Amino acid sequence: MLIQVIFYLILGIQVIDGAGIKQNYTKAGCGDDKVRGVNLGNWFVLEPWMSPSFFDGLDNKVVDEWTLAKYTDEQTYKDRLKHHWDTWITRDELVTLVNSGISHMRIPLAYWYFQVEAGEPFPQSVQDDNNPESALFYLKRGLKWMEELGVQVILQLHTGPGSQNGYDNSGHQYPSVDDTEWITKDYPKDIHNLVRSLWILDDFSKYFRGLIDNGELRIDTIYGIGIMNEPHVGASWNTNGNEIWNHIRDDFYPKALDTVRQYFKPEEAKVIVDVTGREYYEFNNVFENPNEVEIDHHIYQCFGGYWGGIPNNQEGFKTHLDYSCEQMGKLPGSPIPVWVGEFSLGLSNTGFNPDFTDFYKNWFLAQIDGFESGRGWVFWNAKMENHGSPEWDYLSLLEKGIVPADLCQRQHYCY
């Protein structure tokens, strides 16, 4: 096992850690600077569909982390979360991923670990990362594992106060995205949650800078800071999306960039902005230096009316494969570098079907061929509970031989 890990840690460089001590540091991956990663979703932001047993025996009104905190007694709440944080991701699983050529890991994180406001159901944040009552205790442990393995991490602020999209992955599910309160059509009269998100991002960035300055984490371990996941309140398909998009792009994104830059220089960490369901050209001239920013684009081929109408047969499979390869002509045209921060092998109207194995293999290769024409990709997700939905579970797909055992020596589909 150790020999395999060393084999994949192929790019050795010398760095100076936070204590000023020179150490040899090796980066996981294939040595070509591409992002090839997995998400560590459902670890620090729960999504009930990914670990349904966590919610066994709880009030049936619990559908997200907001209602978990609201309708669960405090001791049960704390005990379940501590056990989950402690066990959801293991070091052995990270080793398996690195052995296959994975180089990056994206970690979704919740705002309430850094700041809780009156009226919110969450307990006050515990920011002592040496205290097992704190999510940051388990996060720091995981970051040190990743550093030992040469993985670079994307630290993603995944939730916004008032919910940036109305989904459970924002921590607070709303009946409709138009009901959310992160940013509304009343902007700029009501900007409380937008401004608060910048305060949270400040605390977020300051915490990770502290790990580096205290010598607990190497700067090379951090790839970038994701400033807000899927703020789809500004997506073009929403009622007020076109109007709100301008506020996100021209106000929140530049201010969020400035916030992170107080703690991380451009050469230390990328600032990562979500494509927000928009077109790449809409990012023209938004940032003074576009090379210090990267776009995170989530490309799923299973959501929405169009993909729901694609049949799960050979004709439909060709549509998926062609669409995947077409990304080779799209990502390189962006004014800002793009990587695909979420994708899967999920199809509409069906779960995993072993009869589709050959298609799944080709489809995965086609998608990553397309995405590697940009900066690369991060699969959603590293794992699912009991590997129950393999099309969303990289470790399960690896075990089944559907994704390559060695990403550095893989075949291609699109070329």
KOLLUMDO-21173 format. One line per field, with one value per residue (C-alpha): residue in one letter; chain; y, z, x. Coordinates in nm, 4 decimals. Layout:
! residues N
res: c(A|...) $
chain: c(A|...) $
c2: c(Y|...) $
c3: c(Z|...) $
c1: c(X|...) $
//
This chain:
! residues 415
res: c(M|L|I|Q|V|I|F|Y|L|I|L|G|I|Q|V|I|D|G|A|G|I|K|Q|N|Y|T|K|A|G|C|G|D|D|K|V|R|G|V|N|L|G|N|W|F|V|L|E|P|W|M|S|P|S|F|F|D|G|L|D|N|K|V|V|D|E|W|T|L|A|K|Y|T|D|E|Q|T|Y|K|D|R|L|K|H|H|W|D|T|W|I|T|R|D|E|L|V|T|L|V|N|S|G|I|S|H|M|R|I|P|L|A|Y|W|Y|F|Q|V|E|A|G|E|P|F|P|Q|S|V|Q|D|D|N|N|P|E|S|A|L|F|Y|L|K|R|G|L|K|W|M|E|E|L|G|V|Q|V|I|L|Q|L|H|T|G|P|G|S|Q|N|G|Y|D|N|S|G|H|Q|Y|P|S|V|D|D|T|E|W|I|T|K|D|Y|P|K|D|I|H|N|L|V|R|S|L|W|I|L|D|D|F|S|K|Y|F|R|G|L|I|D|N|G|E|L|R|I|D|T|I|Y|G|I|G|I|M|N|E|P|H|V|G|A|S|W|N|T|N|G|N|E|I|W|N|H|I|R|D|D|F|Y|P|K|A|L|D|T|V|R|Q|Y|F|K|P|E|E|A|K|V|I|V|D|V|T|G|R|E|Y|Y|E|F|N|N|V|F|E|N|P|N|E|V|E|I|D|H|H|I|Y|Q|C|F|G|G|Y|W|G|G|I|P|N|N|Q|E|G|F|K|T|H|L|D|Y|S|C|E|Q|M|G|K|L|P|G|S|P|I|P|V|W|V|G|E|F|S|L|G|L|S|N|T|G|F|N|P|D|F|T|D|F|Y|K|N|W|F|L|A|Q|I|D|G|F|E|S|G|R|G|W|V|F|W|N|A|K|M|E|N|H|G|S|P|E|W|D|Y|L|S|L|L|E|K|G|I|V|P|A|D|L|C|Q|R|Q|H|Y|C|Y) $
chain: c(A|A|A|A|A|A|A|A|A|A|A|A|A|A|A|A|A|A|A|A|A|A|A|A|A|A|A|A|A|A|A|A|A|A|A|A|A|A|A|A|A|A|A|A|A|A|A|A|A|A|A|A|A|A|A|A|A|A|A|A|A|A|A|A|A|A|A|A|A|A|A|A|A|A|A|A|A|A|A|A|A|A|A|A|A|A|A|A|A|A|A|A|A|A|A|A|A|A|A|A|A|A|A|A|A|A|A|A|A|A|A|A|A|A|A|A|A|A|A|A|A|A|A|A|A|A|A|A|A|A|A|A|A|A|A|A|A|A|A|A|A|A|A|A|A|A|A|A|A|A|A|A|A|A|A|A|A|A|A|A|A|A|A|A|A|A|A|A|A|A|A|A|A|A|A|A|A|A|A|A|A|A|A|A|A|A|A|A|A|A|A|A|A|A|A|A|A|A|A|A|A|A|A|A|A|A|A|A|A|A|A|A|A|A|A|A|A|A|A|A|A|A|A|A|A|A|A|A|A|A|A|A|A|A|A|A|A|A|A|A|A|A|A|A|A|A|A|A|A|A|A|A|A|A|A|A|A|A|A|A|A|A|A|A|A|A|A|A|A|A|A|A|A|A|A|A|A|A|A|A|A|A|A|A|A|A|A|A|A|A|A|A|A|A|A|A|A|A|A|A|A|A|A|A|A|A|A|A|A|A|A|A|A|A|A|A|A|A|A|A|A|A|A|A|A|A|A|A|A|A|A|A|A|A|A|A|A|A|A|A|A|A|A|A|A|A|A|A|A|A|A|A|A|A|A|A|A|A|A|A|A|A|A|A|A|A|A|A|A|A|A|A|A|A|A|A|A|A|A|A|A|A|A|A|A|A|A|A|A|A|A|A|A|A|A|A|A|A|A|A|A|A|A|A|A|A|A|A|A|A|A|A|A|A|A) $
c2: c(0.0000|0.2460|0.1722|0.2506|0.5832|0.6831|0.5896|0.8339|1.1159|1.1922|1.5599|1.6436|2.0083|2.1846|2.4241|2.6238|2.5511|2.7989|2.7497|2.8335|2.4749|2.3376|2.0114|1.7906|1.8070|1.5854|1.6471|1.3695|1.3203|1.2819|1.5695|1.7669|2.0328|1.9157|1.9070|1.5474|1.5288|1.4119|1.5974|1.5078|1.5981|1.5158|1.5305|1.8818|1.9742|1.6946|1.5959|1.3430|1.1477|1.0675|0.9197|0.8458|0.6372|0.9470|1.0705|0.7485|0.8098|1.1885|1.4128|1.3762|1.7530|1.7174|1.7606|1.9557|2.0879|2.3838|2.1593|1.9085|2.1796|2.3118|1.9870|1.7730|1.7972|1.9432|1.6314|1.4058|1.6721|1.6941|1.3202|1.2264|1.4932|1.4078|1.0419|1.1371|1.3785|1.1159|0.8294|0.9572|0.9837|0.7628|0.7939|0.4537|0.5822|0.8835|0.6533|0.4476|0.7623|0.8925|0.5521|0.5849|0.9231|1.1615|1.4869|1.7274|1.7125|1.9675|2.0039|2.1616|2.3575|2.5282|2.8918|2.8076|2.6595|3.0142|3.2387|3.1953|3.4799|3.5263|3.3524|3.0679|2.7199|2.6173|2.6020|2.8731|2.7861|2.6143|2.7346|2.5530|2.2926|2.0975|2.0362|1.7192|1.9054|2.1178|2.0203|2.1965|1.9288|1.6629|1.8968|1.9756|1.6054|1.5367|1.8214|1.6794|1.3386|1.5020|1.6961|1.3755|1.2237|1.5267|1.6180|1.9787|2.0930|2.3254|2.4787|2.5499|2.7765|2.5668|2.7433|3.1019|3.2626|3.2817|3.0057|3.0921|2.8406|2.6876|2.3375|2.1106|2.1493|2.5120|2.3873|2.5365|2.4020|2.6435|2.5683|2.7682|2.9425|3.2619|3.2370|3.2413|3.5319|3.5302|3.8023|3.9175|4.1441|4.4110|4.4549|4.6999|4.7931|4.4556|4.3387|4.1951|3.8341|3.9373|4.1498|3.8798|3.6294|3.8512|3.8588|3.4798|3.4501|3.6718|3.4384|3.1384|3.2689|3.3886|3.0441|2.8647|3.1329|3.0706|2.6995|2.7947|3.0673|2.8369|2.5706|2.3219|2.3163|2.3879|2.6578|2.4082|2.1960|2.4665|2.4927|2.7513|2.9083|2.8633|3.1723|3.0364|2.7159|2.7322|3.0749|2.9723|3.2517|3.4391|3.1689|3.2625|3.0092|3.1828|3.4535|3.7322|3.5571|3.7932|4.0967|3.9292|3.7865|4.1361|4.2000|3.8724|3.9163|4.2874|4.3322|4.0109|3.8319|4.1221|4.1953|3.8261|3.8199|4.1188|3.9498|3.6340|3.8372|3.9922|3.6493|3.4709|3.6156|3.5171|3.2882|3.1137|3.0249|3.0637|3.2340|3.0169|3.1525|2.9451|2.9804|3.0345|2.8783|3.1520|3.1615|3.1949|3.5173|3.6871|3.6898|3.9156|4.2158|4.1297|4.0867|4.3084|4.0058|3.7051|3.4741|3.4789|3.3535|3.0253|2.9260|2.6197|2.4817|2.1963|1.9869|1.7200|1.5291|1.4151|1.7258|1.9345|1.8759|1.8255|1.5464|1.3946|1.3424|1.1613|0.7862|0.5379|0.3399|0.3435|0.6540|0.8374|0.7166|0.8682|1.2025|1.1891|1.0920|1.3586|1.6297|1.5311|1.5509|1.8845|2.0415|2.0294|2.3118|2.5156|2.5248|2.6621|2.9604|3.0961|3.4309|3.2775|2.9258|2.6666|2.3340|2.1226|2.1021|1.8602|1.5887|1.2256|0.9191|0.9830|0.9400|1.0639|0.8210|0.5378|0.4388|0.2463|-0.0303|-0.2933|-0.3601|-0.0117|-0.0841|-0.0397|0.2874|0.4112|0.3429|0.5325|0.8134|0.8751|0.8892|1.1187|1.3582|1.3867|1.4202|1.7196|1.8689|1.8296|2.0647|2.3168|2.2975|1.9586|1.8047|1.7040|1.4144|1.4222|1.2335|1.0384|0.8041|0.7378|0.5621|0.1860|0.2550|0.2493|0.4708|0.3808|0.6368|0.9042|0.7118|0.7279|0.4651|0.2232|0.2956|0.2347|-0.0995|-0.1991|-0.1080|0.1598|0.4469|0.3908|0.2232|0.4608|0.8039|0.8714|0.5796|0.5868|0.5491|0.8305|0.8359|1.1714|1.1537) $
c3: c(0.0000|0.0959|-0.2268|-0.4268|-0.2500|-0.3114|-0.6771|-0.7240|-0.5277|-0.8298|-0.8214|-0.5455|-0.4507|-0.1592|0.0506|0.3682|0.6183|0.8543|1.1080|0.8504|0.8288|0.4858|0.4091|0.1058|-0.0281|-0.2967|-0.4949|-0.5756|-0.9310|-1.2751|-1.2769|-1.5527|-1.3337|-1.4157|-1.1485|-1.1072|-0.7932|-0.5897|-0.3629|0.0036|0.0100|0.2983|0.5452|0.6825|0.5030|0.5311|0.2389|0.3533|0.0267|0.0701|0.4217|0.4996|0.8109|0.9860|1.0037|1.1343|1.4337|1.3997|1.3590|1.0075|0.9656|0.9510|0.5856|0.6097|0.8632|0.9580|1.0564|1.2127|1.4536|1.4991|1.5723|1.7444|2.1087|2.1518|2.2882|2.0115|1.7580|1.8870|1.9351|1.5868|1.4176|1.6078|1.5120|1.1509|1.1263|1.2817|1.0490|0.7141|0.5554|0.6575|0.5818|0.4094|0.1682|0.0886|0.0224|-0.2195|-0.4068|-0.4284|-0.5485|-0.8458|-0.9479|-0.7659|-0.6962|-0.5553|-0.3057|-0.2735|0.0781|0.1171|0.4424|0.6307|0.7361|1.0853|1.1806|1.1675|1.2602|1.4016|1.4279|1.6702|1.5357|1.3702|1.5231|1.5157|1.8367|1.8717|1.6643|1.8394|1.6621|1.8854|1.6425|1.9287|2.0752|1.9509|1.9925|1.6922|1.3264|1.2777|1.4888|1.2298|0.9373|1.0553|1.1047|0.7503|0.6058|0.7670|0.6129|0.2730|0.3182|0.4053|0.0803|-0.1333|-0.2092|-0.2829|-0.1337|-0.2492|0.0578|-0.0482|0.1399|0.0496|0.2359|0.2605|0.5272|0.3919|0.1396|-0.1907|-0.3849|-0.1725|-0.1933|0.0992|0.0065|0.1211|0.4687|0.4494|0.2005|0.0781|-0.1168|-0.4095|-0.4925|-0.5262|-0.1534|-0.0412|0.1516|0.0669|-0.1916|-0.3113|-0.5663|-0.2922|-0.3338|-0.2539|0.0180|0.1855|0.1713|0.5205|0.4227|0.1341|0.3638|0.6288|0.3744|0.3314|0.7103|0.7167|0.4256|0.6207|0.9238|0.6900|0.5182|0.8437|1.0002|0.7178|0.7053|1.0758|1.0160|0.7755|0.9880|1.2921|1.0975|1.1085|0.7314|0.4298|0.1913|-0.0952|0.0451|-0.0371|-0.4030|-0.3682|-0.1773|-0.3187|-0.2218|-0.2569|-0.3953|-0.6546|-0.5897|-0.8238|-0.7012|-0.9804|-1.2449|-1.5669|-1.5121|-1.1954|-1.1867|-1.0803|-1.1851|-1.4565|-1.2315|-0.9289|-1.1374|-1.2008|-0.8269|-0.7640|-1.0479|-1.0139|-0.6369|-0.4356|-0.6451|-0.6580|-0.2868|-0.2029|-0.4047|-0.2093|0.1186|0.0435|-0.0866|0.2574|0.3638|0.0501|-0.2304|-0.5893|-0.6033|-0.2833|-0.3580|-0.6389|-0.5684|-0.7157|-0.8344|-0.9291|-1.2862|-1.1341|-1.4311|-1.6630|-1.9797|-1.9683|-2.1724|-1.8943|-1.6894|-1.9365|-1.7647|-1.4210|-1.2507|-1.2928|-1.3021|-1.4325|-1.3939|-1.0136|-1.0388|-1.1652|-1.2556|-1.1021|-1.3403|-1.2355|-1.5356|-1.4633|-1.7388|-1.5309|-1.4038|-1.5825|-1.8543|-2.1384|-1.9755|-1.8370|-2.1955|-2.3084|-2.3264|-2.1496|-2.4627|-2.7272|-2.8926|-2.5607|-2.4643|-2.7838|-2.6849|-2.3492|-2.5062|-2.7767|-2.5263|-2.3074|-2.5922|-2.7048|-2.3863|-2.5515|-2.7730|-2.4920|-2.1819|-2.3556|-2.4798|-2.1322|-2.0409|-1.7006|-1.6521|-1.5874|-1.4107|-1.3522|-0.9779|-0.9847|-1.2276|-1.1960|-1.3838|-1.2800|-1.5454|-1.5338|-1.4541|-1.3334|-1.0713|-1.1321|-1.3878|-1.4212|-1.7770|-1.8646|-1.7483|-2.0878|-2.1399|-1.7929|-1.8640|-2.1931|-2.0503|-1.7644|-2.0078|-2.2416|-1.9611|-1.8257|-2.1792|-2.2233|-1.8826|-1.9111|-2.2086|-1.9275|-1.5893|-1.5010|-1.2888|-0.9453|-0.9302|-0.7037|-0.4778|-0.3134|-0.1532|-0.0674|0.2375|0.2032|-0.1622|-0.2330|-0.5426|-0.7347|-1.0087|-0.7454|-0.5597|-0.6950|-0.4564|-0.5640|-0.9324|-0.8747|-0.7099|-0.9980|-1.2574|-1.4167|-1.3553|-1.4366|-1.1775|-1.2921|-1.4165|-1.5235|-1.7704|-1.8864|-2.2223|-2.3950|-2.5597|-2.7409|-2.9144) $
c1: c(0.0000|0.2745|0.4628|0.1493|0.0990|0.4609|0.4246|0.1399|0.2953|0.5047|0.5845|0.8307|0.8888|1.0475|0.8409|0.8740|0.6015|0.4368|0.7138|0.9789|1.1081|1.1926|1.0198|0.9876|0.6326|0.4827|0.1667|-0.0757|-0.1946|-0.0449|0.2032|0.0279|-0.1398|-0.4932|-0.7622|-0.8824|-1.0858|-1.3787|-1.6171|-1.6304|-1.9966|-2.2316|-1.9411|-1.9879|-2.3119|-2.5661|-2.7887|-3.0511|-3.0559|-2.6853|-2.6997|-3.0653|-2.9914|-2.8560|-3.2164|-3.3706|-3.5935|-3.5947|-3.8963|-4.0375|-4.0116|-3.6311|-3.5338|-3.2069|-2.9565|-3.1794|-3.4688|-3.2284|-3.1166|-3.4707|-3.6555|-3.3882|-3.2892|-2.9423|-2.7707|-2.9026|-2.8078|-2.4495|-2.4000|-2.5193|-2.3113|-1.9931|-2.0269|-2.0961|-1.8029|-1.5767|-1.6731|-1.8027|-1.4565|-1.1642|-0.7951|-0.7993|-1.0632|-0.8478|-0.5518|-0.7634|-0.8624|-0.5046|-0.3816|-0.6174|-0.4744|-0.7082|-0.5230|-0.7833|-1.0683|-1.3461|-1.4849|-1.8326|-1.8521|-2.1351|-2.1477|-2.2810|-1.9435|-1.8117|-2.1031|-2.4548|-2.7051|-2.9950|-3.3055|-3.1134|-3.1618|-2.7955|-2.5918|-2.3308|-2.0265|-1.7361|-1.4223|-1.1749|-1.0427|-0.8855|-1.2324|-1.4092|-1.7400|-1.6424|-1.6745|-1.3402|-1.1683|-1.2583|-1.1974|-0.8438|-0.7740|-0.8949|-0.6892|-0.3777|-0.4530|-0.4891|-0.1674|0.0190|-0.1111|-0.0218|-0.3833|-0.4783|-0.8077|-1.0817|-1.2432|-1.5995|-1.8375|-2.1398|-2.4185|-2.5348|-2.7560|-3.1089|-3.0210|-2.8595|-3.0667|-3.3449|-3.1943|-3.1116|-2.7432|-2.7689|-2.8602|-3.2099|-3.4602|-3.7274|-4.0489|-3.9096|-3.5853|-3.7887|-3.8739|-3.5109|-3.3631|-2.9922|-3.0471|-3.3881|-3.5463|-3.5476|-3.1718|-3.0123|-3.2648|-3.2177|-2.8573|-2.8221|-2.7537|-2.5309|-2.3167|-2.3264|-2.1948|-1.8896|-1.8389|-1.8642|-1.6223|-1.3829|-1.4013|-1.3729|-1.0586|-0.9049|-0.9429|-0.7596|-0.4901|-0.4392|-0.3763|-0.0999|0.0541|0.0526|0.2408|-0.0473|-0.1033|0.1144|-0.0002|0.0489|-0.2339|-0.4882|-0.5808|-0.8524|-1.1401|-1.4902|-1.6868|-2.0433|-2.1863|-2.4660|-2.6210|-2.9016|-3.1244|-2.9445|-2.9856|-3.1621|-3.4435|-3.5661|-3.8322|-3.5971|-3.2786|-3.1601|-3.1935|-3.0368|-2.7503|-2.6186|-2.6004|-2.4182|-2.1708|-2.1006|-2.1297|-2.0969|-1.8336|-1.5819|-1.6284|-1.5885|-1.2663|-1.1355|-1.2322|-1.0343|-0.7398|-0.6953|-0.5665|-0.4453|-0.2329|-0.3158|-0.0131|-0.1261|-0.4882|-0.7373|-1.0679|-1.3410|-1.6750|-1.9767|-2.1006|-2.4490|-2.6239|-2.4976|-2.2861|-1.9084|-1.9070|-2.1067|-1.7852|-1.6061|-1.4427|-1.5849|-1.2473|-0.9448|-0.7141|-0.9113|-0.6107|-0.6462|-1.0069|-1.1495|-1.5047|-1.6655|-1.9294|-2.1608|-2.2614|-2.5199|-2.6971|-2.9932|-3.1756|-3.4379|-3.6904|-3.4447|-3.2471|-3.5678|-3.6772|-3.3620|-3.4335|-3.2075|-3.1265|-2.8544|-2.9961|-3.0063|-2.6608|-2.5210|-2.6749|-2.4949|-2.1634|-2.1827|-2.2750|-1.9814|-1.7309|-1.8768|-1.7431|-1.3997|-1.5180|-1.6734|-1.4544|-1.1428|-1.3475|-1.4199|-1.2595|-1.1783|-1.0343|-1.3065|-1.3193|-1.6269|-1.6781|-1.9710|-2.0816|-2.1856|-2.3012|-2.6605|-2.9291|-3.2864|-3.5656|-3.3437|-3.0914|-2.7717|-2.8217|-2.5449|-2.6645|-2.5348|-2.1794|-2.0116|-2.1956|-2.1017|-1.7333|-1.7404|-1.9517|-1.7122|-1.4194|-1.6126|-1.7006|-1.3483|-1.2073|-1.4364|-1.3652|-0.9878|-0.9974|-1.0436|-0.8757|-1.0277|-1.3021|-1.4296|-1.6776|-1.9828|-1.9343|-1.6499|-1.9031|-2.2649|-2.4018|-2.3414|-2.2489|-2.6204|-2.6137|-2.2972|-2.3616|-2.2879|-2.0165|-1.6594|-1.5252|-1.7981|-1.7355|-1.3661|-1.4378|-1.6676|-1.4024|-1.6219|-1.3809|-1.0120|-0.7925|-0.5176|-0.6244|-0.2665|-0.2674|-0.6271|-0.7940|-0.9847|-1.3239|-1.3447|-1.0063) $
//
